[in-house]
């Protein structure tokens, strides 16, 4: 899967989760769930979409009873890294890390 498609799928998954209905390309309220935006030229928009998507999932994760402190800290660490990411290549690795260490553990 391409990095662009991974980004779009992540944003779509978050908004589908929040809205409790599948959304299509461009289907999120800010219309950022689109591979066309996943480019360093649109980095502020991409960071906004990725960080908001993570926070949608984080809100659900934080409600879990007995959430380990290290997972709570990990959510904050990854989110801060998204905000400070210098390019989409770094964002791709952060999306992957988030999915592997938090999404797979708590959301799926």
PyMOL CGO cylinders between C-alpha atoms (Angstrom):
from pymol import cmd
from pymol.cgo import CYLINDER

trace = [
    CYLINDER, 0.00, 0.00, 0.00, 1.32, 3.43, -0.87, 0.3, 1, 1, 1, 1, 1, 1,
    CYLINDER, 1.32, 3.43, -0.87, 1.98, 6.03, 1.82, 0.3, 1, 1, 1, 1, 1, 1,
    CYLINDER, 1.98, 6.03, 1.82, -0.67, 8.27, 0.26, 0.3, 1, 1, 1, 1, 1, 1,
    CYLINDER, -0.67, 8.27, 0.26, -3.31, 5.56, 0.44, 0.3, 1, 1, 1, 1, 1, 1,
    CYLINDER, -3.31, 5.56, 0.44, -2.26, 4.62, 3.98, 0.3, 1, 1, 1, 1, 1, 1,
    CYLINDER, -2.26, 4.62, 3.98, -2.83, 8.27, 4.98, 0.3, 1, 1, 1, 1, 1, 1,
    CYLINDER, -2.83, 8.27, 4.98, -6.24, 8.46, 3.30, 0.3, 1, 1, 1, 1, 1, 1,
    CYLINDER, -6.24, 8.46, 3.30, -7.35, 5.17, 4.84, 0.3, 1, 1, 1, 1, 1, 1,
    CYLINDER, -7.35, 5.17, 4.84, -6.23, 6.28, 8.30, 0.3, 1, 1, 1, 1, 1, 1,
    CYLINDER, -6.23, 6.28, 8.30, -8.17, 9.55, 8.10, 0.3, 1, 1, 1, 1, 1, 1,
    CYLINDER, -8.17, 9.55, 8.10, -11.22, 7.81, 6.66, 0.3, 1, 1, 1, 1, 1, 1,
    CYLINDER, -11.22, 7.81, 6.66, -11.08, 5.14, 9.37, 0.3, 1, 1, 1, 1, 1, 1,
    CYLINDER, -11.08, 5.14, 9.37, -10.99, 7.75, 12.12, 0.3, 1, 1, 1, 1, 1, 1,
    CYLINDER, -10.99, 7.75, 12.12, -13.93, 9.72, 10.79, 0.3, 1, 1, 1, 1, 1, 1,
    CYLINDER, -13.93, 9.72, 10.79, -15.89, 6.57, 9.99, 0.3, 1, 1, 1, 1, 1, 1,
    CYLINDER, -15.89, 6.57, 9.99, -15.25, 5.48, 13.58, 0.3, 1, 1, 1, 1, 1, 1,
    CYLINDER, -15.25, 5.48, 13.58, -16.39, 8.84, 14.97, 0.3, 1, 1, 1, 1, 1, 1,
    CYLINDER, -16.39, 8.84, 14.97, -19.42, 9.21, 12.71, 0.3, 1, 1, 1, 1, 1, 1,
    CYLINDER, -19.42, 9.21, 12.71, -20.31, 5.51, 12.96, 0.3, 1, 1, 1, 1, 1, 1,
    CYLINDER, -20.31, 5.51, 12.96, -20.76, 5.30, 9.21, 0.3, 1, 1, 1, 1, 1, 1,
    CYLINDER, -20.76, 5.30, 9.21, -18.28, 4.62, 6.41, 0.3, 1, 1, 1, 1, 1, 1,
    CYLINDER, -18.28, 4.62, 6.41, -16.99, 7.72, 4.68, 0.3, 1, 1, 1, 1, 1, 1,
    CYLINDER, -16.99, 7.72, 4.68, -15.63, 7.94, 1.18, 0.3, 1, 1, 1, 1, 1, 1,
    CYLINDER, -15.63, 7.94, 1.18, -12.73, 9.87, -0.26, 0.3, 1, 1, 1, 1, 1, 1,
    CYLINDER, -12.73, 9.87, -0.26, -13.18, 13.55, 0.63, 0.3, 1, 1, 1, 1, 1, 1,
    CYLINDER, -13.18, 13.55, 0.63, -15.86, 12.35, 3.07, 0.3, 1, 1, 1, 1, 1, 1,
    CYLINDER, -15.86, 12.35, 3.07, -14.47, 13.83, 6.27, 0.3, 1, 1, 1, 1, 1, 1,
    CYLINDER, -14.47, 13.83, 6.27, -15.82, 17.24, 7.34, 0.3, 1, 1, 1, 1, 1, 1,
    CYLINDER, -15.82, 17.24, 7.34, -12.62, 19.04, 6.23, 0.3, 1, 1, 1, 1, 1, 1,
    CYLINDER, -12.62, 19.04, 6.23, -12.34, 17.01, 2.98, 0.3, 1, 1, 1, 1, 1, 1,
    CYLINDER, -12.34, 17.01, 2.98, -8.76, 16.01, 3.80, 0.3, 1, 1, 1, 1, 1, 1,
    CYLINDER, -8.76, 16.01, 3.80, -9.25, 12.24, 3.40, 0.3, 1, 1, 1, 1, 1, 1,
    CYLINDER, -9.25, 12.24, 3.40, -7.69, 12.28, -0.03, 0.3, 1, 1, 1, 1, 1, 1,
    CYLINDER, -7.69, 12.28, -0.03, -4.41, 10.94, -1.36, 0.3, 1, 1, 1, 1, 1, 1,
    CYLINDER, -4.41, 10.94, -1.36, -3.91, 14.17, -3.32, 0.3, 1, 1, 1, 1, 1, 1,
    CYLINDER, -3.91, 14.17, -3.32, -3.15, 16.04, -0.09, 0.3, 1, 1, 1, 1, 1, 1,
    CYLINDER, -3.15, 16.04, -0.09, -0.45, 13.67, 1.10, 0.3, 1, 1, 1, 1, 1, 1,
    CYLINDER, -0.45, 13.67, 1.10, 2.42, 15.79, -0.12, 0.3, 1, 1, 1, 1, 1, 1,
    CYLINDER, 2.42, 15.79, -0.12, 4.95, 17.98, 1.63, 0.3, 1, 1, 1, 1, 1, 1,
    CYLINDER, 4.95, 17.98, 1.63, 3.40, 20.99, -0.11, 0.3, 1, 1, 1, 1, 1, 1,
    CYLINDER, 3.40, 20.99, -0.11, 0.28, 20.43, 2.01, 0.3, 1, 1, 1, 1, 1, 1,
    CYLINDER, 0.28, 20.43, 2.01, 2.11, 19.48, 5.21, 0.3, 1, 1, 1, 1, 1, 1,
    CYLINDER, 2.11, 19.48, 5.21, 0.08, 21.72, 7.59, 0.3, 1, 1, 1, 1, 1, 1,
    CYLINDER, 0.08, 21.72, 7.59, -3.19, 20.23, 6.29, 0.3, 1, 1, 1, 1, 1, 1,
    CYLINDER, -3.19, 20.23, 6.29, -1.82, 16.70, 6.49, 0.3, 1, 1, 1, 1, 1, 1,
    CYLINDER, -1.82, 16.70, 6.49, -0.61, 17.24, 10.05, 0.3, 1, 1, 1, 1, 1, 1,
    CYLINDER, -0.61, 17.24, 10.05, -4.04, 18.59, 11.02, 0.3, 1, 1, 1, 1, 1, 1,
    CYLINDER, -4.04, 18.59, 11.02, -5.79, 15.58, 9.50, 0.3, 1, 1, 1, 1, 1, 1,
    CYLINDER, -5.79, 15.58, 9.50, -3.45, 13.02, 11.04, 0.3, 1, 1, 1, 1, 1, 1,
    CYLINDER, -3.45, 13.02, 11.04, -3.40, 14.60, 14.49, 0.3, 1, 1, 1, 1, 1, 1,
    CYLINDER, -3.40, 14.60, 14.49, -7.19, 15.02, 14.59, 0.3, 1, 1, 1, 1, 1, 1,
    CYLINDER, -7.19, 15.02, 14.59, -7.65, 11.45, 13.40, 0.3, 1, 1, 1, 1, 1, 1,
    CYLINDER, -7.65, 11.45, 13.40, -5.35, 10.21, 16.14, 0.3, 1, 1, 1, 1, 1, 1,
    CYLINDER, -5.35, 10.21, 16.14, -7.23, 12.24, 18.72, 0.3, 1, 1, 1, 1, 1, 1,
    CYLINDER, -7.23, 12.24, 18.72, -10.50, 10.64, 17.60, 0.3, 1, 1, 1, 1, 1, 1,
    CYLINDER, -10.50, 10.64, 17.60, -9.03, 7.25, 18.45, 0.3, 1, 1, 1, 1, 1, 1,
    CYLINDER, -9.03, 7.25, 18.45, -7.23, 8.58, 21.53, 0.3, 1, 1, 1, 1, 1, 1,
    CYLINDER, -7.23, 8.58, 21.53, -10.52, 9.79, 22.96, 0.3, 1, 1, 1, 1, 1, 1,
    CYLINDER, -10.52, 9.79, 22.96, -11.83, 6.23, 22.80, 0.3, 1, 1, 1, 1, 1, 1,
    CYLINDER, -11.83, 6.23, 22.80, -8.61, 4.75, 24.18, 0.3, 1, 1, 1, 1, 1, 1,
    CYLINDER, -8.61, 4.75, 24.18, -8.51, 7.15, 27.13, 0.3, 1, 1, 1, 1, 1, 1,
    CYLINDER, -8.51, 7.15, 27.13, -11.91, 5.85, 28.24, 0.3, 1, 1, 1, 1, 1, 1,
    CYLINDER, -11.91, 5.85, 28.24, -10.53, 2.34, 28.76, 0.3, 1, 1, 1, 1, 1, 1,
    CYLINDER, -10.53, 2.34, 28.76, -10.36, 1.25, 32.36, 0.3, 1, 1, 1, 1, 1, 1,
    CYLINDER, -10.36, 1.25, 32.36, -6.87, 0.60, 33.69, 0.3, 1, 1, 1, 1, 1, 1,
    CYLINDER, -6.87, 0.60, 33.69, -5.13, 2.19, 30.72, 0.3, 1, 1, 1, 1, 1, 1,
    CYLINDER, -5.13, 2.19, 30.72, -1.40, 1.75, 31.30, 0.3, 1, 1, 1, 1, 1, 1,
    CYLINDER, -1.40, 1.75, 31.30, 0.42, 5.02, 31.90, 0.3, 1, 1, 1, 1, 1, 1,
    CYLINDER, 0.42, 5.02, 31.90, 2.94, 4.13, 29.19, 0.3, 1, 1, 1, 1, 1, 1,
    CYLINDER, 2.94, 4.13, 29.19, 0.16, 3.91, 26.58, 0.3, 1, 1, 1, 1, 1, 1,
    CYLINDER, 0.16, 3.91, 26.58, -1.26, 7.23, 27.72, 0.3, 1, 1, 1, 1, 1, 1,
    CYLINDER, -1.26, 7.23, 27.72, 2.22, 8.73, 27.38, 0.3, 1, 1, 1, 1, 1, 1,
    CYLINDER, 2.22, 8.73, 27.38, 2.68, 7.05, 23.99, 0.3, 1, 1, 1, 1, 1, 1,
    CYLINDER, 2.68, 7.05, 23.99, -0.46, 8.76, 22.64, 0.3, 1, 1, 1, 1, 1, 1,
    CYLINDER, -0.46, 8.76, 22.64, 0.94, 12.14, 23.68, 0.3, 1, 1, 1, 1, 1, 1,
    CYLINDER, 0.94, 12.14, 23.68, 4.40, 11.32, 22.34, 0.3, 1, 1, 1, 1, 1, 1,
    CYLINDER, 4.40, 11.32, 22.34, 3.17, 10.29, 18.90, 0.3, 1, 1, 1, 1, 1, 1,
    CYLINDER, 3.17, 10.29, 18.90, 0.82, 13.26, 18.66, 0.3, 1, 1, 1, 1, 1, 1,
    CYLINDER, 0.82, 13.26, 18.66, 3.63, 15.70, 19.50, 0.3, 1, 1, 1, 1, 1, 1,
    CYLINDER, 3.63, 15.70, 19.50, 5.82, 13.99, 16.91, 0.3, 1, 1, 1, 1, 1, 1,
    CYLINDER, 5.82, 13.99, 16.91, 3.11, 14.48, 14.28, 0.3, 1, 1, 1, 1, 1, 1,
    CYLINDER, 3.11, 14.48, 14.28, 2.97, 18.19, 15.04, 0.3, 1, 1, 1, 1, 1, 1,
    CYLINDER, 2.97, 18.19, 15.04, 6.76, 18.48, 14.73, 0.3, 1, 1, 1, 1, 1, 1,
    CYLINDER, 6.76, 18.48, 14.73, 7.18, 16.17, 11.72, 0.3, 1, 1, 1, 1, 1, 1,
    CYLINDER, 7.18, 16.17, 11.72, 9.31, 17.76, 8.99, 0.3, 1, 1, 1, 1, 1, 1,
    CYLINDER, 9.31, 17.76, 8.99, 7.73, 15.86, 6.09, 0.3, 1, 1, 1, 1, 1, 1,
    CYLINDER, 7.73, 15.86, 6.09, 5.26, 13.20, 5.01, 0.3, 1, 1, 1, 1, 1, 1,
    CYLINDER, 5.26, 13.20, 5.01, 7.91, 10.48, 5.18, 0.3, 1, 1, 1, 1, 1, 1,
    CYLINDER, 7.91, 10.48, 5.18, 8.11, 10.97, 8.94, 0.3, 1, 1, 1, 1, 1, 1,
    CYLINDER, 8.11, 10.97, 8.94, 4.32, 11.15, 9.14, 0.3, 1, 1, 1, 1, 1, 1,
    CYLINDER, 4.32, 11.15, 9.14, 4.06, 7.79, 7.42, 0.3, 1, 1, 1, 1, 1, 1,
    CYLINDER, 4.06, 7.79, 7.42, 6.28, 6.20, 10.05, 0.3, 1, 1, 1, 1, 1, 1,
    CYLINDER, 6.28, 6.20, 10.05, 4.19, 7.82, 12.81, 0.3, 1, 1, 1, 1, 1, 1,
    CYLINDER, 4.19, 7.82, 12.81, 0.93, 6.59, 11.30, 0.3, 1, 1, 1, 1, 1, 1,
    CYLINDER, 0.93, 6.59, 11.30, 2.43, 3.10, 11.10, 0.3, 1, 1, 1, 1, 1, 1,
    CYLINDER, 2.43, 3.10, 11.10, 3.67, 3.28, 14.67, 0.3, 1, 1, 1, 1, 1, 1,
    CYLINDER, 3.67, 3.28, 14.67, 0.30, 4.51, 15.92, 0.3, 1, 1, 1, 1, 1, 1,
    CYLINDER, 0.30, 4.51, 15.92, -1.53, 1.74, 14.11, 0.3, 1, 1, 1, 1, 1, 1,
    CYLINDER, -1.53, 1.74, 14.11, 0.83, -0.97, 15.38, 0.3, 1, 1, 1, 1, 1, 1,
    CYLINDER, 0.83, -0.97, 15.38, 1.15, 0.17, 18.99, 0.3, 1, 1, 1, 1, 1, 1,
    CYLINDER, 1.15, 0.17, 18.99, -2.26, 1.70, 19.77, 0.3, 1, 1, 1, 1, 1, 1,
    CYLINDER, -2.26, 1.70, 19.77, -4.88, 1.18, 17.05, 0.3, 1, 1, 1, 1, 1, 1,
    CYLINDER, -4.88, 1.18, 17.05, -4.32, -2.57, 16.81, 0.3, 1, 1, 1, 1, 1, 1,
    CYLINDER, -4.32, -2.57, 16.81, -4.29, -2.91, 20.58, 0.3, 1, 1, 1, 1, 1, 1,
    CYLINDER, -4.29, -2.91, 20.58, -7.38, -0.86, 21.43, 0.3, 1, 1, 1, 1, 1, 1,
    CYLINDER, -7.38, -0.86, 21.43, -9.51, -0.09, 18.39, 0.3, 1, 1, 1, 1, 1, 1,
    CYLINDER, -9.51, -0.09, 18.39, -9.54, -3.16, 16.14, 0.3, 1, 1, 1, 1, 1, 1,
]
cmd.load_cgo(trace, "trace")
